[in-house]
Amino acid sequence: MSTTLASSDFGAFMRAVHGVDPFPWQQRLVDEIAATGWWPEVCDLPTGAGKTATVDAAVFLQAVRHDAPRRIVFVVDRRVVVSQAAVRARRLAAALRAARDPVVAAVAESLRARTRTPAGRAPDPLTVAELRGGIVRDETWAMRPDAPAVLLSTVDQVGSRLLFRGYGISRGMRPVHAGLLARDCLVLLDEVHLARPFADTVAALRRRYLGIDPDDPRWQMVELSATPGATGTRRVFRLGDDDLDPTTGGVLARRLSASKPVVLEEVVSRKDPADRRERVARTAADRARRLLRDGARTVGVIVNRVDTARQVHALLDDVPSVLVTGRMRPLERDQLLGGLGERLRTGRERRDDEALVVVSTQALEAGADIDLDALVTECASLDSLRQRFGRVDRDGWLSAAGSPPTSVVLIAKPDLDGGDPVYGDAMAETWRWLGREERDFGPLRLQLPTGGDLDVLVAPHPIAPLLLPSHLDRWCQTSTTPDADPDVAPWLHGLGREAPADVNVVWRADVTADLLSAGDAVAAALLTACPPTNSEAMPIPLAAVRRWLLEPAEGTRSEPVPVADVEAGVEVDGVGGKRTRPVLRWAGDASTVITDAGQLRPGDTIVVPVTYGGVSAGSWDPTSTNPVVDLGHEAQVVSRRRPVLRLLPALLPGLPDPPRPADVEAAGESHRDAVAAWLDEADAIGVDGVLGELVRRLAADTRRRVTRVATGPGEEDAMYVVTSRQPITEDVDSEPETSSFTGTAVGLLQHLGDVETWAANLAGACGLPDTVVADVALAGRLHDLGKADPRFQRMLNEGLSPSDGRLLAKSAVPAADRVARELARRASGYPRGERHELLSVALVRNATALRDQATDWDLVLHLVASHHGWARPFVPAASDDQPVDVVVEMGDLTLRSSSDHGLARVDAGIASRFWRLVRRYGWYELAWLEAILRLADHRASAAEQEVTDA
């Protein structure tokens, strides 16, 4: 039964989900937005005020107001904070799914009502996703354009996607991500002082280029910060007197009144950077031990470089300590923070705390929900120091008890000269302003200077370039990228900053020097069988990866590039050396072996042998040569994909050696039978953990698929990969090269009807005009007609003509079996690189009966042509030496075309139609319409697989 919600229900909602009452400001914010629909442009809130609860407020407000934005995009340039905020958001999503409380149930019902599902189970009320780049096919956050969602990420990931250049996103999916982020979004930009150029760029997009009515509240940006800077005439939300009053503010009032005493200490060192970092590390470790001896139980050490943090952690081998940086693999970082969650949680009972030192970088500086007794920190700009001390006595209990420990701020004497790569002169100026007497960093106790005196103490904020229509004209061209393609980094981080974007590094035990020497196709086939996932990828600055991969000349050693944990904090200098260790640049079927690190680009994902080293204590360490743990199996389970098991002895501890393909073939045995016998034997052993779960699932799956993959250039270099046909959760591959290979055969006419229905439902739910809804649905009915090419049909049917004459849209061959796909293509005679969507356009372009059903026939044809990401503005040409005639019957309508249609030519009209539609609809509205049709295609494909599997 439907329940009407009001802003006054927010308190009950927060109590049911998080077990706490909202702070006064949180309730007041919800009341104001519920009444007007508009968020403030700036939320000026001190550290510890609970800014992350704005996500809860935004979700709740979706249930109260029908015009509230569907997608809540929480952006902060600290990866650990992103992960912690994601934990909170997932707790919220789980509470909404369970819906045990009546208010939570009412919110869940209202959120579900915003989506339209043609058939099947009701959708989850809320989707939560962390946006990370570099892994092709990982687009689960973009499953539906109409579903309420919380997205959490960094400036690089959100900003590059919004500007059609998504770092690590496949070329074909870039317009989908741009369209989704440019419509129906609330952007919550946390710690805006870290991201001023990005904030200015987004503001310019909203004013001039998104094509959204200024009075439409369905796209808004809110700046959240304890140090927002000048606010001008913008709408600003601040704390009220009730937040500061102990009788009404409660916990918040105690937090804000806390005392956090600090002493300052200079560290004598040479100017040599390595000596400077080593002496700071030794002093920091010593001061942390002293604080433990003086009674503090949980001490933080925050320094400005990852390698300094590693040194501190190594020096603290005599006391319990952990190392937390943003340069960790998410799976390991989440496991570490998950195990420490209760130990560091704000509001815990401190009396039972054992001694612990948490060593970190800027990763824990802003927004992280941890509560330390005391802190040893390297000096930084004033705004950064205030953020760091926001992690100390976060709940105010130590101060309230009259016993706050005295923390320490350190600076190496050479740093007093200024010019720090991250903080500029602000670090030295902050040190001089602090003076030598004891200071207090309590939120209301540190009296800040004003105006220009304050400006010199905060980290420099570069200016974003002026954003012009010509820039968007270039960026919206995603196929192919124009030669004059401006780097988006200055619009995200400002002029004068080195491009800060990362490369994602994945370590695999089955990727060896032999495999990489065998060539692109062999390496790609192995990785396709068990694709890399985000949770095993470590984000490392591009310059640092390039230096790490160098093979220095005999007798020399390349110095690693110092790495900070801020998006624009990489110290970049020239990269010497000639040779580069080979890596695989992962891009699905388009993966390539790279032997020149200069070819790497921001957002790339590279897969390297575990023998390359590069990790110690879970964090990036380019000096380490110890083999790295392969997380591939565990990552597959965590990402909820199909269970995959690579039968490589090094990855199967505690289990018998798996069968070798060469031995099985020599004995004349069946591959399936040999693997089945091994799985039964392994299952009987009953190993624990992820490995045991994978073995149990695959042993019980009678429809499992066994793939023989090469591991090197030799005939005997091979292993088995076992894949379940039943996913742990749905995972639809959107890449044009493989999206027709789902492992489940589906008829073409059924698929066209399914996509038409989904497109109409999604477009309608997103509030498009009826005429546009009808055009998008018509494009869905026509989009895959080009698959009627008899050669394409043979390819989908493993190289054979379908025996029953039924036209197929999807093949029973899975995408993971790259070898089987290529064999089917060769046997079918289908030209490599041929685009079936162009044949779809050729079949319908002159059909008057279909044209008469459209309001904008240009739009319909473009949506058909672009439904795999091409036609923006060009499409690839393929060589079709033996063209065929294609005939399709659609009810009373007979459609005909030759496969030699010529639509790939530059002058064939595809490109000119694209530019007409860009001028007619705008850069982002056109991308939005494309996204709706393409996601309808994905949803229909997922539903078809579910029905068949059931």
NORGITA-V217464 format. One record per residue. PSI is psi in degrees with one decimal (none if undefined). OMEGA is omega as a letter, one per 20 degrees, with the letter a starting at -180 (999 if undefined). D_FIRST is the distance of its C-alpha to the first C-alpha in Angstrom with 2 decimals. Layout:
BEGIN
PSI/OMEGA/D_FIRST
PSI/OMEGA/D_FIRST
END
This chain:
BEGIN
135.6/a/0.00
138.5/r/3.79
131.5/r/6.47
127.2/a/9.98
149.5/r/12.60
163.7/a/16.28
-26.9/r/19.47
-13.9/r/19.85
-4.8/a/17.14
-37.3/r/19.59
-45.5/r/21.58
-37.0/r/18.84
-47.8/a/18.00
-38.3/r/21.74
-40.0/a/22.23
-36.5/a/19.60
-46.1/a/20.99
-6.6/r/24.67
17.3/r/25.31
156.2/r/26.88
149.2/r/26.35
149.5/r/26.86
158.1/a/30.36
-42.3/a/30.82
-33.7/a/31.53
-43.1/r/28.35
-40.3/a/26.17
-38.8/r/28.49
-46.5/r/28.22
-41.2/r/24.41
-45.3/a/24.71
-43.7/a/27.34
-37.9/r/25.66
-31.6/a/22.29
-34.1/a/24.45
-24.6/a/26.71
-6.6/a/25.36
131.0/r/28.74
155.5/r/29.83
154.4/r/33.34
-25.9/r/35.95
132.8/r/37.37
104.4/a/36.04
93.1/a/39.27
134.2/a/38.31
161.5/r/40.79
135.6/a/40.75
1.8/a/38.57
-5.1/r/36.16
43.0/a/33.20
-28.0/a/33.03
-20.8/r/31.06
-10.1/r/28.01
-27.4/r/27.90
-46.0/r/26.20
-42.6/a/23.35
-42.1/a/23.27
-38.9/r/23.26
-45.8/r/20.33
-41.2/a/18.28
-25.7/r/19.47
-31.6/a/18.24
-19.6/a/14.65
-38.6/a/15.89
129.3/a/18.19
-19.4/a/17.98
10.9/r/21.78
142.3/a/22.10
140.3/a/24.23
-40.5/a/22.64
121.9/r/25.59
115.5/a/26.73
106.1/a/30.37
116.7/a/31.92
127.9/r/35.70
139.0/a/38.38
48.3/r/41.86
114.3/a/41.82
-37.2/r/40.72
-38.7/r/40.17
-40.7/r/37.90
-46.4/a/35.94
-41.2/r/35.57
-40.9/r/34.55
-34.3/r/31.97
-36.1/r/30.65
-44.0/r/30.33
-42.6/a/28.19
-37.2/r/26.03
-33.8/r/25.64
-39.8/r/24.61
-45.4/a/21.86
-39.1/r/20.82
-40.8/r/20.97
-36.9/r/18.78
-36.1/r/16.08
-43.4/a/16.51
-42.6/r/16.39
53.1/r/13.48
-26.0/r/14.53
142.4/a/14.04
-37.6/r/10.81
-43.4/r/12.23
-40.1/r/13.36
-39.1/r/10.11
-39.5/r/8.70
-45.5/r/12.06
-42.3/r/12.02
-41.8/a/8.92
-38.4/r/10.80
-43.1/r/14.02
-32.9/a/13.20
-15.0/r/12.27
-12.3/a/15.88
157.8/r/17.39
119.5/a/18.14
124.2/a/19.15
-41.3/a/21.15
168.5/r/20.48
-165.8/a/20.09
156.1/r/17.97
142.3/a/15.41
159.3/r/17.51
144.4/a/17.77
-27.1/a/15.99
132.2/r/19.49
138.3/r/23.03
133.6/a/25.93
143.1/r/29.55
124.6/r/33.00
117.1/r/35.14
155.7/a/38.56
172.0/r/41.20
-13.9/a/43.68
106.1/r/41.89
140.8/r/41.68
-8.4/a/38.48
83.0/a/36.45
31.9/a/33.86
-27.5/r/30.59
-24.6/a/29.22
32.4/a/29.69
-37.6/a/27.65
135.1/r/25.32
-13.3/a/25.92
-5.9/a/22.30
137.6/r/20.80
136.0/a/20.49
150.7/r/23.52
120.6/r/25.84
137.0/a/29.48
128.5/a/32.27
-171.7/a/35.93
171.6/r/39.34
-44.8/a/41.02
-46.8/a/42.98
-46.4/a/40.06
-46.3/a/37.81
-45.1/a/40.76
-34.4/r/42.60
-41.5/a/39.54
-28.4/a/38.86
23.9/r/42.52
18.7/a/42.45
39.8/a/44.56
116.8/r/42.10
122.3/r/44.27
1.3/r/44.20
138.3/r/41.84
149.2/a/43.21
-43.7/a/44.71
-27.6/a/42.35
-6.2/a/39.16
-46.3/r/40.41
-29.5/r/39.16
-47.4/a/35.67
-39.6/r/35.44
-43.7/a/36.99
-41.7/a/34.57
-38.0/a/31.48
-15.0/a/32.88
1.6/a/33.93
140.6/r/30.54
45.8/a/27.18
142.8/r/28.55
113.8/r/28.79
116.0/r/32.03
102.3/a/32.44
98.9/a/36.18
150.1/a/36.99
57.9/a/40.59
-22.4/r/41.55
-18.8/r/45.15
-8.8/a/45.33
41.4/a/44.27
-43.4/r/45.64
-40.7/r/46.96
-42.9/r/43.61
-41.4/r/41.88
-38.1/r/44.49
-44.2/a/44.08
-39.4/r/40.31
-39.4/r/40.83
-39.1/r/43.39
-45.4/a/41.09
-39.6/a/38.34
-39.3/a/40.94
-26.6/a/42.91
-19.6/a/41.81
-21.4/r/38.09
32.9/a/37.93
137.6/r/34.87
132.5/r/34.84
-24.6/a/35.72
5.8/r/32.94
115.6/a/30.23
5.7/a/28.32
3.8/r/27.07
113.8/a/30.25
155.7/r/31.57
137.2/r/33.86
127.7/r/34.07
125.8/r/37.18
126.7/r/36.77
149.7/r/39.99
-17.2/r/42.06
70.9/a/44.93
-13.9/a/43.62
-161.2/a/47.04
134.2/a/47.65
-12.2/r/44.55
-130.2/a/46.38
9.9/a/44.27
157.3/r/40.97
120.0/a/37.91
134.8/r/38.23
130.3/a/35.88
171.0/r/37.69
154.1/r/37.36
174.8/r/37.54
-31.5/a/39.58
-23.2/r/36.65
-30.0/a/36.61
-16.6/a/40.32
120.5/a/40.32
-28.9/a/40.24
-27.5/r/38.45
-30.6/a/35.44
-23.9/r/35.90
-121.0/a/36.32
-43.0/a/36.56
-42.5/r/36.92
-39.5/r/39.75
-42.1/r/41.54
-45.4/a/41.27
-26.6/a/42.68
1.2/a/45.58
149.7/r/46.71
135.4/a/50.34
79.5/a/51.19
148.3/a/55.01
140.8/r/56.70
155.5/a/60.28
144.5/a/61.75
128.4/r/64.17
141.3/r/66.20
120.6/a/66.82
128.6/r/70.27
167.0/r/70.33
170.8/r/72.12
-17.7/r/70.69
124.7/a/70.08
-38.9/a/66.27
-43.1/r/66.38
-39.5/r/68.42
-47.3/a/66.20
-38.6/a/63.03
-42.2/a/64.81
-36.7/r/66.08
-41.3/a/62.72
-44.0/a/61.14
-42.8/a/63.80
-42.1/a/63.51
-43.2/r/59.72
-41.8/r/59.85
-43.0/a/62.51
-31.9/r/60.58
-42.3/r/57.45
-41.3/a/59.57
-41.4/r/61.03
-37.5/r/57.63
-41.8/r/56.73
-31.2/a/60.06
0.3/r/59.36
-13.6/r/56.16
141.5/a/53.33
-29.8/a/51.17
107.4/a/49.07
134.3/r/51.14
145.6/r/50.21
116.2/r/52.76
121.8/a/51.78
175.3/a/54.38
-5.2/r/54.55
146.7/a/55.31
-40.4/a/53.90
-31.4/r/57.41
-42.5/r/58.12
-40.6/r/54.98
-42.0/a/56.19
-43.0/r/59.56
-45.5/a/58.11
-41.8/r/56.03
-36.5/a/59.11
-20.5/a/61.20
33.4/a/58.76
-8.0/r/59.40
-1.8/r/60.52
153.9/r/57.21
125.4/a/53.61
155.6/r/52.25
152.8/r/49.72
123.6/r/49.90
116.4/r/46.84
169.9/r/47.34
-5.5/r/45.47
59.6/r/47.98
159.4/r/46.39
131.1/a/44.54
-37.0/a/40.80
-45.3/a/40.50
-38.3/r/43.28
-42.3/a/42.19
-38.4/r/38.64
-40.9/r/40.15
-51.1/a/42.53
-32.7/r/40.05
-40.4/r/37.54
-25.0/a/40.30
-1.5/a/41.20
-53.7/a/37.73
-33.5/a/37.86
-32.6/a/41.58
-1.1/a/41.26
137.4/r/37.85
131.1/r/37.75
2.4/r/37.24
165.1/r/38.79
115.5/a/41.27
-18.0/a/44.63
-21.4/a/46.94
6.1/a/46.59
131.6/r/47.12
161.9/a/49.88
137.7/r/52.06
136.3/r/50.61
125.8/r/51.62
112.6/a/49.14
130.9/a/51.16
-171.7/a/49.53
-155.1/r/49.97
-11.1/a/48.03
-33.4/a/45.13
11.1/a/44.19
-43.4/a/45.38
127.8/r/42.27
-14.5/a/38.72
135.1/a/39.10
74.8/r/37.40
152.6/a/40.45
106.3/a/42.33
155.5/r/46.13
-39.3/a/48.74
167.5/a/51.28
138.0/r/52.09
119.5/a/55.13
143.1/r/54.66
144.5/a/56.88
150.6/r/57.26
-168.3/r/55.19
161.2/a/54.37
-41.3/a/53.16
-37.9/r/49.59
-41.1/r/49.43
-41.3/r/50.99
-38.8/r/48.45
-43.0/a/45.68
-41.8/a/47.47
-9.0/r/47.90
-13.2/r/44.22
-3.8/a/43.99
130.5/r/46.39
51.6/a/45.25
-33.6/a/41.91
-5.5/r/40.39
9.1/a/43.62
-41.7/a/44.37
-41.6/r/47.93
-43.0/a/48.84
-30.4/r/47.37
-3.4/r/49.51
18.7/a/52.56
49.8/r/53.33
126.3/r/52.20
156.7/r/54.35
118.9/a/56.36
175.1/a/55.31
135.6/r/57.73
127.0/a/57.97
149.7/r/60.55
135.1/r/62.33
136.3/a/65.07
-39.5/r/68.08
-23.2/a/68.39
-12.3/r/64.86
-13.2/r/66.23
-11.0/r/67.80
-172.4/r/64.38
26.0/r/63.28
138.0/a/60.59
-28.5/a/58.90
-47.7/a/55.42
-1.1/a/55.98
-139.5/r/59.11
-6.5/a/61.20
-31.2/a/58.24
-48.5/r/58.67
-39.4/r/62.31
-38.0/r/61.64
-41.2/r/58.88
-44.8/a/61.31
-37.2/r/63.95
-36.4/a/61.54
-33.1/a/60.38
-168.4/a/64.03
-9.3/a/65.37
166.0/r/64.13
138.4/r/61.00
164.6/r/57.80
118.9/a/54.36
20.7/r/51.31
143.6/a/48.82
-36.8/a/46.22
8.4/a/47.73
-20.4/a/51.26
110.3/a/52.54
112.9/a/53.99
148.3/r/53.75
175.1/a/56.30
167.1/r/55.30
-136.7/a/56.06
-29.9/r/58.54
-32.4/r/59.25
-35.8/a/55.68
-37.4/a/55.63
-11.4/a/58.42
-9.6/a/56.54
155.3/a/53.42
141.7/a/53.25
141.1/a/54.44
102.3/r/51.83
160.3/a/53.14
135.3/r/52.37
143.9/r/50.35
160.9/r/52.33
130.6/a/51.58
121.3/a/48.98
157.3/r/50.33
-33.2/a/49.09
-30.3/r/51.79
-46.2/a/50.17
-32.3/r/46.88
-34.3/r/48.92
-46.8/a/50.36
-32.7/a/47.30
-11.4/r/45.15
98.6/a/47.79
-6.1/r/46.49
100.0/i/48.54
166.9/r/51.16
130.0/a/51.49
155.8/r/54.24
-41.5/r/57.41
83.4/a/56.85
98.0/a/53.63
136.6/r/53.20
129.7/a/52.02
-11.8/a/48.64
-42.7/r/49.53
-29.1/r/51.18
-13.0/r/48.02
-35.2/a/46.09
-5.7/r/48.75
158.9/r/51.35
147.4/r/54.89
-1.1/r/57.47
141.6/r/55.17
147.0/r/55.76
119.0/a/52.95
-3.6/a/50.87
153.5/a/48.70
165.0/r/48.75
137.9/r/49.59
121.8/a/47.35
128.2/r/49.56
133.5/r/48.64
129.2/r/51.05
138.5/r/51.42
-26.8/a/53.94
-6.1/r/54.28
110.2/a/55.23
172.0/r/58.97
-37.7/r/62.01
-43.1/a/62.89
-46.4/a/59.52
-28.5/r/59.78
-15.1/a/63.32
-11.7/r/62.19
169.5/a/60.60
-47.4/a/57.31
-43.5/a/56.25
-46.0/a/56.81
-42.2/a/55.06
-37.8/r/52.07
-41.0/r/51.74
-45.5/a/51.60
-31.3/r/48.99
-32.1/r/46.87
-29.2/r/46.58
80.9/a/45.00
149.2/r/43.97
151.7/r/44.01
164.3/a/40.74
-37.2/a/39.93
-14.6/r/39.74
5.0/a/43.45
126.0/r/44.74
124.4/r/46.60
121.0/a/46.76
137.1/r/50.40
141.6/a/52.11
-45.7/a/53.92
-37.6/a/57.33
-38.4/r/57.02
-43.0/r/56.18
-44.1/r/59.07
-41.2/a/61.47
-35.5/a/60.23
-10.0/r/60.81
144.1/r/64.39
97.4/a/67.22
161.3/r/69.84
160.1/a/73.50
130.0/r/75.56
3.9/r/76.02
169.0/a/73.48
128.3/r/69.92
129.6/r/67.28
131.5/r/65.85
152.7/r/62.04
123.9/r/60.21
136.8/a/58.78
130.5/r/54.99
176.3/a/52.75
34.7/r/49.00
153.7/a/48.30
-29.8/a/47.56
31.0/a/50.86
33.1/a/52.96
129.5/r/55.12
114.5/a/58.85
127.6/r/60.19
179.8/a/63.84
146.3/r/65.84
114.0/r/65.26
-179.4/r/68.57
162.9/a/69.52
-47.6/a/69.84
151.7/r/67.96
135.3/r/64.24
138.2/a/62.74
146.4/r/60.75
163.1/r/56.95
121.1/r/54.40
112.6/a/52.33
124.0/r/49.05
44.8/a/47.62
-135.0/a/46.59
-21.1/a/49.17
14.6/r/50.88
146.0/a/51.67
149.1/r/55.25
127.1/a/57.71
127.2/r/58.82
5.1/r/62.25
106.4/a/62.44
-18.5/r/60.00
-15.6/r/60.69
-11.3/a/58.50
146.8/a/55.36
158.0/r/52.87
136.7/r/50.00
-9.0/r/46.87
149.6/r/48.84
125.2/r/47.99
144.1/r/51.11
127.0/a/51.49
156.2/r/54.54
146.4/r/56.29
-21.0/a/55.50
-10.2/r/59.26
-17.5/a/59.18
-155.1/r/57.84
1.3/a/56.36
136.0/r/54.11
143.1/a/54.93
31.0/r/52.76
-6.3/a/49.76
164.0/r/50.70
127.5/r/52.74
91.7/a/56.43
-12.1/r/58.69
-11.9/a/61.65
134.5/r/60.25
7.1/r/61.59
140.0/r/59.79
142.9/a/57.65
146.5/r/53.95
131.5/r/51.29
120.5/a/49.56
13.4/a/45.76
-46.0/a/45.00
-47.2/a/43.56
-37.4/a/41.40
-36.1/r/40.19
-40.9/a/39.08
-45.4/a/36.89
-38.4/a/35.47
-1.1/r/34.68
33.3/r/32.87
-172.4/r/35.13
136.2/r/36.82
130.6/a/38.95
136.0/r/42.53
122.6/r/45.66
121.2/a/49.05
72.8/r/51.83
124.2/a/54.17
-38.6/a/55.95
-20.2/a/55.48
6.1/a/51.67
55.1/a/51.65
137.4/r/53.00
-0.1/a/53.40
157.1/r/53.21
157.1/r/56.12
135.2/a/57.52
163.0/r/55.61
143.3/r/57.47
130.9/a/59.32
-39.9/a/59.03
-40.9/r/62.81
-40.1/a/63.52
-43.2/r/61.04
-38.9/r/62.58
-33.2/a/66.10
-3.5/a/65.30
21.2/a/63.90
167.4/r/60.55
137.0/r/57.10
-45.2/a/55.06
-43.0/a/51.91
-40.4/a/53.73
-43.2/r/55.31
-38.9/r/52.04
-42.3/r/50.28
-40.8/r/53.07
-42.5/r/52.82
-41.0/r/49.03
-42.3/r/49.48
-43.6/a/52.25
-39.0/a/50.30
-35.6/a/47.18
-26.4/r/49.40
-36.5/r/50.56
50.6/r/47.04
155.6/a/47.25
174.7/r/44.55
-163.2/a/42.42
-41.9/a/41.34
-44.3/r/44.43
-38.7/r/43.69
-42.6/r/40.08
-43.9/r/41.37
-43.8/a/44.06
-45.1/a/41.72
-46.0/a/39.23
-34.1/r/42.07
-33.7/a/44.05
-10.6/a/41.11
102.3/a/40.36
-11.9/r/42.60
13.5/a/41.75
155.5/a/42.91
134.6/r/45.26
122.6/a/48.64
130.6/r/50.22
122.1/a/53.80
143.3/r/54.17
143.4/r/57.38
4.8/a/57.99
-173.4/a/61.30
-19.0/a/64.04
158.3/r/65.66
-33.9/a/65.00
-2.2/r/64.15
92.2/a/61.88
159.3/r/58.49
171.0/r/55.59
144.8/r/52.52
125.7/a/48.94
127.0/a/46.34
134.4/r/42.91
145.4/r/39.87
-10.9/a/38.38
112.2/a/34.95
151.7/r/33.62
-35.8/r/32.03
168.9/a/29.53
144.5/r/29.80
101.1/a/32.71
126.7/r/33.75
121.9/a/37.22
-1.4/a/37.43
135.6/a/41.19
-29.6/a/43.03
-24.9/a/45.69
-3.4/a/43.42
-16.7/r/40.03
-7.3/a/41.18
91.5/a/41.93
-6.5/a/38.70
-1.1/r/40.06
120.3/a/38.09
132.1/r/39.63
136.0/r/37.45
148.5/a/38.71
-49.2/a/39.37
-37.5/r/37.89
-45.0/a/34.68
-41.6/r/34.46
-41.9/r/35.19
-39.5/r/32.43
-44.3/a/29.94
-38.8/r/30.97
-44.9/a/30.81
-45.9/r/27.18
-41.9/a/26.24
-43.2/r/28.30
-41.3/a/26.67
-45.6/a/23.14
-44.6/a/24.22
-40.1/r/26.35
-42.9/r/23.72
-29.4/a/21.12
2.4/r/23.95
19.7/r/24.48
152.7/r/27.88
152.0/a/29.42
-38.1/a/29.09
-37.9/r/32.79
-39.4/r/32.60
-45.3/a/29.58
-38.7/r/31.74
-41.1/r/34.74
-41.4/r/32.98
-40.0/r/31.62
-42.4/r/35.16
-38.1/r/36.62
-36.5/a/34.28
-24.4/a/35.65
-13.0/a/39.20
-34.7/a/39.23
17.1/a/40.70
-28.8/a/43.04
-14.7/r/45.97
-8.6/r/45.26
-11.0/r/46.87
122.1/a/50.21
-29.6/r/51.81
-39.4/r/52.92
-39.9/r/49.38
-41.5/r/48.31
-38.3/r/51.07
-41.7/r/50.05
-23.0/a/46.49
36.3/r/48.05
36.4/r/50.30
-2.7/a/53.20
152.8/r/53.25
136.2/r/52.35
128.0/a/49.20
-29.4/a/50.61
1.8/r/48.08
-0.3/a/48.37
132.2/r/44.65
137.1/a/44.10
149.2/r/42.32
-29.7/a/40.19
148.2/a/39.90
153.3/r/42.46
-10.6/r/42.39
129.1/a/44.57
154.2/r/42.64
-29.0/a/43.20
-22.1/a/44.56
80.9/a/47.57
-37.4/a/49.55
-45.5/a/52.72
-37.2/r/51.16
-44.0/a/49.65
-37.6/r/53.03
-40.9/r/54.88
-40.1/r/52.56
-44.0/a/53.12
-42.4/a/56.88
-30.1/a/57.02
-23.9/a/55.00
8.1/a/57.25
128.2/a/54.35
137.7/r/55.83
130.8/r/54.84
-2.4/r/52.74
141.2/a/52.06
112.7/a/48.82
-27.1/a/46.90
-27.2/r/44.82
-39.5/r/48.07
-33.8/r/48.80
-44.9/r/45.34
-43.7/a/46.38
-36.3/a/49.78
-31.9/a/48.33
-12.1/a/46.16
-29.4/a/47.96
14.0/a/50.07
100.2/a/47.59
-38.0/a/47.46
-35.1/r/44.69
-40.9/r/42.39
-38.0/a/43.68
-19.2/r/42.84
-12.6/a/39.15
146.3/r/39.01
-40.7/r/38.88
91.7/a/40.55
-33.0/r/42.51
-45.4/a/43.92
-43.9/a/40.46
-48.0/a/39.63
-39.1/r/42.96
-41.8/r/42.60
-37.3/r/39.15
-46.7/a/40.67
-28.8/a/43.73
10.1/a/41.93
-0.8/r/39.14
17.9/r/41.04
-3.8/r/42.03
-169.9/r/45.41
28.0/r/46.58
68.5/i/46.28
-7.5/a/48.90
164.6/r/50.94
150.9/a/50.56
145.3/r/52.86
140.3/r/55.69
154.1/r/56.48
113.4/r/59.67
89.8/a/59.21
-20.4/a/62.70
72.0/a/61.73
155.7/a/59.14
158.6/r/57.49
138.9/a/56.12
132.5/r/52.42
131.7/r/50.89
133.0/r/47.19
122.2/r/45.88
91.3/a/42.56
-122.8/r/42.12
-1.0/a/44.98
129.5/r/45.76
122.4/a/48.46
134.9/a/48.60
145.4/r/51.82
152.4/r/53.22
148.9/r/55.77
-14.8/r/54.70
66.0/a/57.54
-17.2/r/55.53
10.8/a/56.83
-11.1/r/53.52
-9.0/r/54.17
148.5/a/57.09
-33.4/a/56.75
16.2/a/57.66
-6.9/r/55.34
-14.1/a/52.73
-48.2/a/49.93
-44.0/a/50.87
-33.7/r/51.56
-41.8/r/48.20
-47.6/a/46.48
-33.4/r/48.34
-42.3/a/47.63
-33.6/r/43.90
-43.4/r/44.19
-30.7/a/45.86
-42.5/a/43.40
-22.9/a/40.12
160.3/a/41.30
-43.5/a/41.58
-32.2/r/37.98
-38.7/r/36.15
-43.6/r/38.10
-36.6/r/37.30
-44.7/r/33.57
-40.6/r/33.74
-42.6/a/35.71
-41.4/a/33.17
-46.3/r/30.30
-44.4/a/32.41
-37.1/r/33.74
-29.6/r/30.40
-39.9/r/29.17
-44.5/r/32.28
-46.0/a/31.48
-41.5/r/27.89
-42.2/r/29.15
-42.5/r/31.92
-43.6/a/29.69
-39.0/r/27.41
-38.8/r/30.62
-41.3/a/31.95
-43.6/a/28.86
-43.8/a/29.02
-43.6/r/32.76
-39.8/r/32.65
none/999/30.06
END
